[in-house]
Amino acid sequence: MATTSLRFDDRLEVASNFIPWKARITLLLKENVLWDFTNTVAIPPTDPAELVIHQQKGMKAMRIILDGVKDHLIPHLFEKMSTRKMFVALTNHFHGDNTNRKMVLRDKLKTIKITKSDTMTSYLTGSFRYMISLQ
């Protein structure tokens, strides 16, 4: 029997854990045979019995995504009416190509200065940690 949720520590919170979260949630949806609801626009069947099953699978996929994010992200997803729209909203929010953010990070990197007490290793490690914390 497939699992339907992530561990609390693996839930999406910030941009720094988006890539591992995306891999885990994709695997979880594929394991539950629900990836088609996220990857493509799922067309509902015309048969009433199949429509009920289709809707149940769609709700289960939406619940997996909602269970996979921290509470502060739920308002971004609450009004989305499909799993695909939820997944795209999260992808755009955390993995979008934001040129302005890149320019700000580049300027911040240029202003970081090495002190006399820093070794090259500690300087580069500290700069890297600083840049990660800005994202």
Secondary structure as the mmCIF struct_conf table of DSSP 4:
data_model
#
loop_
_struct_conf.conf_type_id
_struct_conf.id
_struct_conf.beg_label_comp_id
_struct_conf.beg_label_asym_id
_struct_conf.beg_label_seq_id
_struct_conf.end_label_comp_id
_struct_conf.end_label_asym_id
_struct_conf.end_label_seq_id
HELX_RH_3T_P HELX_RH_3T_P1 PHE A 8 ASP A 10
BEND BEND1 ARG A 11 ARG A 11
STRN STRN1 LEU A 12 LEU A 12
BEND BEND2 VAL A 14 VAL A 14
HELX_RH_3T_P HELX_RH_3T_P2 ALA A 15 ASN A 17
HELX_RH_AL_P HELX_RH_AL_P1 PHE A 18 GLU A 31
TURN_TY1_P TURN_TY1_P1 ASN A 32 VAL A 33
HELX_RH_AL_P HELX_RH_AL_P2 TRP A 35 ASN A 39
BEND BEND3 THR A 40 THR A 40
HELX_LH_PP_P HELX_LH_PP_P1 ALA A 42 PRO A 45
BEND BEND4 THR A 46 ASP A 47
HELX_RH_AL_P HELX_RH_AL_P3 PRO A 48 ASP A 67
TURN_TY1_P TURN_TY1_P2 GLY A 68 GLY A 68
STRN STRN2 VAL A 69 VAL A 69
HELX_RH_3T_P HELX_RH_3T_P3 ASP A 71 LEU A 73
HELX_RH_AL_P HELX_RH_AL_P4 ILE A 74 LEU A 77
TURN_TY1_P TURN_TY1_P3 PHE A 78 GLU A 79
BEND BEND5 SER A 82 SER A 82
HELX_RH_AL_P HELX_RH_AL_P5 THR A 83 HIS A 95
HELX_RH_AL_P HELX_RH_AL_P6 THR A 99 THR A 111
TURN_TY1_P TURN_TY1_P4 LYS A 116 SER A 117
HELX_RH_AL_P HELX_RH_AL_P7 MET A 120 LEU A 134
#
